[in-house]
């Protein structure tokens, strides 16, 4: 009885299959990388929105006055003159309802940012408890006071017909925190920072 020979791939066929797979991987990898980058951007925006909502809660509890926060608390209290730094994370903690991970950008990973010693190789979240830096110029001011002192469309001269006590500044025009680093961008391209405004909306544009 003659047995039939089992079907098998030849070496040439295997090489062709491997070449096709390699070609498909080469085509799909950039798309997958862009998709992952977009997913991280969406996550960052969602988390910054949570930070914005937490700041709105802080303002409600503090007569609409922005907090005092150190710019780089792991280094010094500056620009504050206090003995100890004030951490952005500590200010927002009561209003984040335990969601402290909202302060961490998905791209803020060890080694991602170019940082000098002693923070070399560390993420901002590891050293500052937040991937997002606070806009220290806002410290102690209400959004309206900051807006009226910094010109722009909402400057007092545009409201000359109103009583000064009734003058309001649109919170959507003032950002209060942004990425410490240009965490977001396509491969081999300069990254971008994301900004969160006092009305809790998020943008890549600094007003």
C-alpha positions as a printed Julia matrix, in Angstrom:
207×3 Matrix{Float64}:
   0.0     0.0    0.0
   1.42    3.35  -1.08
   1.12    6.18   1.46
   0.54    9.69   0.23
   3.22   12.2    1.19
   1.97   14.75   3.76
   1.59   18.22   2.35
   4.31   20.61   3.57
   5.56   24.11   2.86
   8.69   24.43   0.85
  11.46   26.76   2.0
  10.51   29.26  -0.71
   6.88   29.27   0.42
   7.92   29.84   4.03
  10.13   32.75   3.02
   7.28   34.29   1.01
   4.89   33.98   3.98
   7.45   35.56   6.33
   8.01   38.41   3.87
   4.26   39.06   3.6
   3.89   39.06   7.4
   6.83   41.46   7.77
   5.3    43.76   5.15
   1.92   43.76   6.92
   3.58   44.5   10.28
   5.49   47.36   8.69
   2.26   48.81   7.32
   0.23   48.36  10.51
   2.77   49.44  13.14
   2.62   53.2   12.36
  -1.17   53.07  12.48
  -1.12   51.21  15.78
   1.41   53.67  17.18
  -0.78   56.62  16.18
  -3.81   54.9   17.69
  -1.98   54.36  20.98
  -0.81   57.98  20.96
  -4.35   59.2   20.32
  -5.67   56.99  23.12
  -3.15   58.49  25.53
  -4.12   62.0   24.44
  -7.78   61.22  25.09
  -6.92   59.8   28.5
  -4.84   62.86  29.36
  -7.68   65.18  28.31
 -10.15   63.22  30.43
  -7.89   63.39  33.45
  -7.22   67.1   33.0
 -10.97   67.61  32.84
 -11.21   65.92  36.24
  -8.5    68.27  37.51
 -10.56   71.18  36.18
 -13.67   69.99  38.0
 -11.61   69.59  41.19
 -10.38   73.18  40.84
 -13.95   74.4   40.41
 -14.76   72.68  43.71
 -11.77   74.32  45.35
 -12.88   77.76  44.15
 -16.39   77.23  45.51
 -14.9    76.46  48.92
 -12.43   79.36  48.9
 -14.44   82.4   47.83
 -13.34   82.04  44.2
  -9.66   82.64  45.02
  -7.0    80.58  43.31
  -4.62   78.59  45.54
  -0.98   79.23  46.36
   1.16   76.42  44.93
   4.89   75.84  44.49
   6.03   75.52  40.88
   8.47   72.63  41.48
   7.81   71.48  45.05
  10.41   68.69  44.98
  13.08   71.37  44.49
  11.89   74.35  46.53
   8.8    76.29  47.7
   9.41   78.93  44.99
   7.82   81.24  44.04
   6.34   81.08  47.53
   8.31   82.38  50.5
   7.07   79.67  52.84
   9.43   77.29  54.64
   7.84   74.28  53.01
   6.5    73.81  49.48
   2.79   73.58  48.76
   1.99   70.68  46.46
  -0.6    71.0   43.72
  -1.7    67.45  44.51
  -2.32   68.32  48.17
  -4.41   71.36  47.22
  -6.68   69.33  44.92
  -6.76   66.08  46.91
  -9.97   66.89  48.86
 -11.75   67.66  45.58
 -10.46   64.73  43.48
 -12.44   62.27  45.59
  -9.57   59.81  45.8
  -8.83   59.9   42.06
  -5.21   61.04  42.45
  -4.28   59.18  39.25
  -6.01   62.04  37.4
  -2.83   64.01  38.05
  -0.71   61.61  35.99
  -0.42   62.03  32.22
  -0.12   58.62  30.47
   2.98   59.87  28.62
   4.7    61.11  31.78
   6.85   58.02  32.21
  10.4    57.6   33.58
  12.94   58.73  31.02
  10.4    60.36  28.69
  11.36   63.93  29.61
  14.8    65.52  29.55
  15.34   66.41  33.19
  18.5    67.56  35.01
  19.9    65.85  38.1
  18.71   64.82  40.61
  15.45   64.15  38.69
  17.19   62.59  35.67
  15.28   59.55  34.47
  12.3    60.22  36.72
   8.82   61.25  35.68
   7.26   64.48  36.89
   4.55   62.47  38.61
   7.21   60.62  40.58
   8.87   63.8   41.83
   6.08   66.43  41.84
   3.08   64.12  42.48
   1.57   65.65  39.34
   2.31   65.63  35.61
   0.67   69.06  35.44
   2.19   72.33  36.59
   0.12   75.04  38.19
   0.06   78.56  36.74
   1.61   80.28  39.75
   0.7    83.79  38.51
  -2.88   83.04  39.52
  -2.03   82.57  43.21
  -4.38   84.41  45.57
  -6.41   86.06  42.8
  -9.94   85.5   41.63
 -10.29   84.72  37.91
 -11.83   88.17  37.41
  -8.93   89.94  39.15
  -6.43   88.01  37.05
  -8.32   88.74  33.84
  -8.6    92.46  34.53
  -4.9    92.76  35.28
  -3.72   90.82  32.24
  -5.42   92.64  29.38
  -6.89   90.83  26.43
 -10.47   90.78  25.29
 -11.77   90.76  28.84
  -9.86   93.87  29.92
 -11.79   96.44  31.95
 -11.9    98.91  29.03
 -14.24   96.52  27.22
 -16.62   96.75  30.15
 -16.51  100.52  30.67
 -20.28  100.68  30.43
 -20.64   98.34  33.42
 -20.11   99.0   37.09
 -16.69   97.6   38.09
 -18.3    95.45  40.78
 -20.37   93.72  38.11
 -17.44   93.03  35.81
 -16.95   89.31  35.2
 -14.28   87.37  33.38
 -15.16   84.32  31.32
 -13.45   81.36  33.06
 -13.09   79.7   29.66
 -10.39   82.26  28.8
  -7.98   81.46  31.66
  -5.95   78.26  31.91
  -4.65   77.29  35.34
  -2.55   74.16  34.69
  -0.72   72.43  31.84
   1.67   69.56  31.18
   5.1    70.03  32.72
   6.57   68.8   29.42
   5.59   68.49  25.75
   4.18   65.02  26.33
   1.97   64.79  23.24
   3.03   64.57  19.62
   3.68   62.21  16.73
   6.92   60.28  16.46
   9.91   62.44  15.42
   7.8    65.56  15.81
   7.86   68.24  18.46
   5.3    67.44  21.11
   2.56   69.61  22.52
   1.26   70.5   25.96
  -2.36   70.34  27.02
  -4.0    73.1   29.03
  -6.95   72.97  31.39
  -9.06   76.08  31.91
 -11.0    77.3   34.93
 -14.28   76.12  33.37
 -12.66   72.62  33.17
 -12.36   72.44  29.37
  -9.09   71.16  27.91
  -7.18   72.51  24.92
  -3.78   72.3   23.25
  -3.79   76.07  22.88
  -2.56   78.57  25.43
  -4.87   81.59  25.61
